[in-house]
Amino acid sequence: MTEQAPARDWLTIPDLVDILGLSVSRVRRLIEDKHLAAKRIDGVLKVPADFLREGEPLSELRGTLIVLGDAGFDDDEAVDWLIDADETLGVAPIDALRAGRKAEVRRVAQALA
């Protein structure tokens, strides 16, 4: 049985500039280079706060985003998959990544291809 996914906090590009101490162009480059993923919500590009740990992009995220991209996911779909509860994992994939279950999350992601 999957847990109910917790409500997610979302960060805008200006929020990320403040948190990461980087320029807008550098934050956008992190998204382009798959260190972070964002989706448009009400026309505003936003990143789930859970994609950061201690003021840095979650290191486990990049490889998972690359696997999802290889499986044909666009950024919006990848963000949705990461934050929605997954039956196989029992929690949202981002929560499993944060709990140190990187290999398991990537196996599930690869099976989606």
Residue pairs with C-beta under 8 A, 6 or more apart in sequence:
1 90
2 85
2 86
2 87
2 89
2 90
2 91
3 85
3 90
3 91
4 85
5 83
5 84
5 85
5 91
5 92
6 92
6 95
8 48
8 49
8 50
8 83
9 48
9 49
9 50
10 41
10 46
10 47
10 48
10 49
11 19
11 46
11 47
11 48
11 49
11 52
12 44
12 45
12 46
13 24
13 27
13 28
13 45
14 24
16 22
16 27
16 30
16 36
16 47
17 23
17 24
17 27
19 52
19 55
20 26
20 27
20 30
20 52
20 55
20 56
20 57
22 30
27 36
30 36
30 57
31 37
31 38
31 45
31 47
31 75
33 62
34 61
34 62
34 65
34 66
34 69
35 57
35 61
35 62
36 47
36 51
36 52
36 57
36 61
37 47
37 51
37 61
37 65
37 75
37 78
37 79
37 82
38 45
38 46
38 47
38 75
38 79
39 45
39 46
39 75
39 76
39 79
39 80
40 46
40 76
47 79
48 79
48 82
48 83
48 94
50 58
50 83
50 94
50 95
50 98
51 57
51 58
51 61
51 82
51 94
52 58
53 59
53 98
58 94
58 97
58 98
60 97
60 98
60 102
60 105
61 82
61 94
61 97
63 102
63 106
64 82
64 93
64 97
64 102
64 105
64 106
64 109
65 78
67 106
67 109
67 110
68 77
68 78
68 81
68 82
68 109
68 112
69 78
70 113
71 109
71 110
71 112
71 113
72 113
73 81
73 112
81 93
81 109
81 112
82 92
82 93
82 94
82 97
83 92
83 93
83 94
84 92
85 91
85 92
86 92
86 93
86 96
86 108
88 108
89 96
89 101
89 104
89 105
89 108
91 99
93 105
93 108
93 109
96 104
96 105
97 105
